[in-house]
Amino acid sequence: AMVGDGINDAPALMQADVGIAIGTGTDIAIESSDIIITGQYLTRVIDSYHIAKESYAKTKQNLALAFLFNGLGVPAAATGLLHPVWAMIAMAASVSTVLLNSFGIRVISRAKQ
């Protein structure tokens, strides 16, 4: 990752895996970056890192939940072991579980601020 705010930082921001510009920086630095930190506090870079880690963890959890529900429910419904209505209910439960799990990151992120 590269953090910058000036014209001389723009090439490095573009080449970095993740370019982070400070919102009070130059327009070219802001346009060259992947993430823009509003304000001028560098501590928000660390906050962004933690939010990204939490987001990645939630994505992995959501994929595991979806594969669990679908990996069990679809074959059971296809073979007749599960009535189609129950399969539909399981699918709605799967979507609801993933959605509720995703809401957790907003609560965690706001609690740290």
N, C-alpha and C positions, 0 to 999 in steps of 0.2 A: 504494500500500500504506500501511497505517496500523498502527503498533505502539503498543499501550497495555496498561495493567494496572489501571486504576481505573474507578470508576463513571462518572466524567465522560468517559471514553474510549469507552464503549459505543456511543453514537450514531454516532460517527465510525467505529468498527470495523464497524458494520453498513452504513454508507454506502460504505465504501471498496471498491474492486475486490477487494482482498485484505486482510482484517483479521487481524492477528497479535497474539495475546495472550501475555503472559508467564505461565507456569504458576503463579507465586506471586501472581498478581493476584487481583482480586475475581471472584466467581462470575459476575456479570453480564457482565463483560468477557470472561471465558472463553467464556460461552455466545454472546456476540455475534460472536465471531471465527471465521474460517475455518481458521486454523492456530493451534495452541497450542504454544509453545516451552516444553519442560520445563526446570526450573531457573530461574536468574535471570541467565544470561549473554546479553548482547545479541549476542555474536559468533555465536550460533546462528541469528540472523535472516539473517546473511550466508550461513551454511552452508545454510539453507533455500533461499535464492535460487539458490545454485549447484546444489543437488540438483534444483530445479525446472527450471533450464536444461538440465541433463543429461537429465532425464526427457523434456522436450519434444524434445530432439535425438534421443533413442532412439526416441520415438514416431514421429517423421518417418522415421527409418531403417527401423523395422519396417514402416511403411506402404509405403515404397518397395520393400523386399524382398518383401512380400506381393504387391504389384501386379506386380512383375517376374516372380515365379514363376507367379502366376495369369494374368497377361496373356499369357504365352507358353505355359504348360502347358495351360490350358483350351481355347484355340482349336486347339492342335495335337492334342489328344485328340479334340475334337469333329469335326475334319476328317479324322481317321483317320491323321494323320501320326505320331502317338504312340500306342503301344499303351496300353490302359487301365491295365495293371499298372504301366507306367513313369510314367503320370500319377499313380497312387496313390503311388508311391515319391517322385515330385517333390513331391507335396502334403505327405508326411511330412517331407521334407527342408526344405520351406518353413517348416513349424511349428517344426521343430527349430532352424533358423537364427534365426528370430525369438526363440525362447526363449533360445538361447545369447547372442544380442545383448542381450537384456534383462538377463541376469545380469551383464553388464559394468558396469552402473550401480552395483550393490552393491559391486563391487570398487573402483571409482573413488571412491565416496562414503566408504568405510571407509578407503581409503588417505589421504585428506585429513585425517582426524580425528586 
